[in-house]
Amino acid sequence: MDEVPGSVGTSASFSLRLGQTIFSSASLLFMSLGVEFYSYTAFCYLVTIMGLVIPWSFSLALVDGYSILVKCPLRQPGILLIIVLGDWVLSILTLAAASSTVGVVDVLLKSNTSYYPIKFCSRYQISAAMAFLSWFLSFGSFLFNLWLLPTL
């Protein structure tokens, strides 16, 4: 059986998971720097989803690291199915959270009121950009593992 780069237990998968963890943590950090993020549901939604993505990605990075160290990739169909479904659900939720955050930030920037300073809006924009990068890596992990699933 050919090894799919980016599938569970490979160094590419470890890199993808580490990137997801870093970008999700950065998104959560930039969103939390703004004191008033809880005023909008989209911002709270992003914080909640990043709070789910960080432990998921970090734990799978640990699994990938262990698989690389013992040189035994994870090839059990049941476990791989759970990972594929988890990646699929979290990538959809991450895309929704990032998109809704961008929409709210766009409305705040285009409104004539000065309720939010530009400094906070730029932090929220950076947070949404980090969430999009996390989504991109999460969707890549989903596709690589989905590609591997029928070969087991």
C-alpha positions in Angstrom: 0.0 0.0 0.0 1.3 3.4 -1.0 1.7 6.0 1.8 -0.4 9.1 1.2 1.5 12.2 2.2 -0.5 14.1 4.8 -2.3 11.1 6.1 -2.3 10.2 9.8 1.1 9.0 11.0 3.3 10.9 8.5 5.6 13.8 8.9 3.4 15.9 6.6 0.4 15.2 8.8 2.4 16.2 11.8 3.2 19.5 10.1 -0.4 20.1 9.1 -1.6 19.4 12.7 1.1 21.6 14.1 0.1 24.4 11.7 -3.5 24.0 12.6 -2.7 24.3 16.3 -0.5 27.4 15.8 -3.0 29.2 13.6 -5.9 28.4 15.8 -4.1 29.5 18.9 -3.1 32.8 17.1 -6.7 33.3 16.1 -7.9 32.8 19.6 -5.1 35.1 21.0 -5.9 37.9 18.6 -9.6 37.6 19.3 -9.1 37.6 23.0 -6.9 40.7 22.9 -10.0 42.7 22.1 -11.8 43.4 25.3 -15.2 43.6 23.7 -15.3 40.4 21.5 -18.2 39.0 23.5 -20.5 41.7 22.2 -21.0 39.9 18.9 -22.2 36.3 18.5 -19.8 35.7 15.5 -16.8 36.6 17.6 -18.0 34.3 20.4 -18.6 31.5 17.9 -15.0 31.9 16.6 -13.6 31.7 20.1 -15.7 28.5 20.8 -14.7 26.8 17.5 -11.0 27.6 18.0 -11.3 26.2 21.5 -12.4 23.0 19.9 -9.9 22.9 17.1 -6.8 23.5 19.3 -7.1 20.3 21.5 -8.2 18.3 18.4 -5.3 19.3 16.3 -2.8 19.1 19.2 -3.9 15.6 20.2 -3.6 14.4 16.7 -0.2 16.0 16.3 0.8 14.0 19.4 -0.5 10.8 17.7 1.4 11.7 14.5 4.6 12.4 16.4 4.3 9.1 18.3 3.6 7.3 15.0 6.7 8.9 13.4 8.9 7.9 16.4 7.9 4.3 16.5 7.7 4.2 12.6 4.3 2.6 12.7 1.6 4.6 10.9 -2.0 4.4 12.1 -3.9 2.3 9.6 -7.1 1.1 11.4 -10.2 1.9 9.4 -12.4 2.7 12.4 -10.0 5.2 13.9 -9.3 6.8 10.6 -13.0 7.2 10.0 -13.4 9.1 13.3 -10.4 11.3 12.3 -11.9 12.0 8.9 -15.3 12.8 10.3 -13.7 15.0 13.0 -11.6 16.9 10.5 -14.7 17.3 8.2 -16.9 18.7 10.9 -14.3 21.0 12.4 -13.2 22.3 9.0 -16.8 23.3 8.2 -17.3 24.9 11.6 -14.0 26.8 11.2 -14.9 28.1 7.8 -18.3 29.2 9.1 -16.7 30.9 12.1 -14.0 32.7 10.0 -16.6 33.8 7.4 -19.0 35.1 10.0 -16.2 37.0 11.8 -15.1 38.6 8.5 -18.7 39.6 7.8 -19.1 41.3 11.2 -15.8 43.0 10.9 -16.7 44.3 7.5 -20.0 45.7 8.8 -18.2 47.4 11.8 -15.6 49.0 9.5 -18.2 50.3 7.0 -20.5 51.6 9.7 -20.4 55.4 10.3 -20.4 55.0 14.1 -17.1 54.9 15.9 -18.2 52.2 18.4 -15.2 50.1 17.7 -11.8 51.6 17.1 -9.8 50.6 14.1 -7.2 49.0 16.4 -9.8 46.4 17.6 -11.1 45.8 14.1 -7.6 45.1 12.8 -7.1 42.5 15.6 -10.4 40.9 14.6 -9.3 40.8 10.9 -6.0 39.1 11.9 -7.9 36.6 14.0 -10.2 35.8 11.0 -7.2 35.5 8.7 -5.6 33.0 11.2 -8.9 31.1 11.3 -8.9 30.9 7.5 -5.4 29.5 7.5 -6.4 27.0 10.1 -9.3 26.0 8.0 -7.1 25.5 5.0 -4.8 23.2 6.8 -7.7 21.3 8.4 -9.4 20.8 5.1 -6.2 19.6 3.7 -5.9 17.0 6.5 -9.4 15.9 5.8 -8.8 15.4 2.1 -5.6 13.5 2.6 -7.1 11.2 5.2 -10.3 10.8 3.1 -8.1 9.8 0.2 -6.4 7.1 2.4 -9.7 5.7 3.8 -10.9 3.6 0.8 -7.5 1.9 0.5 -7.8 0.3 4.0 
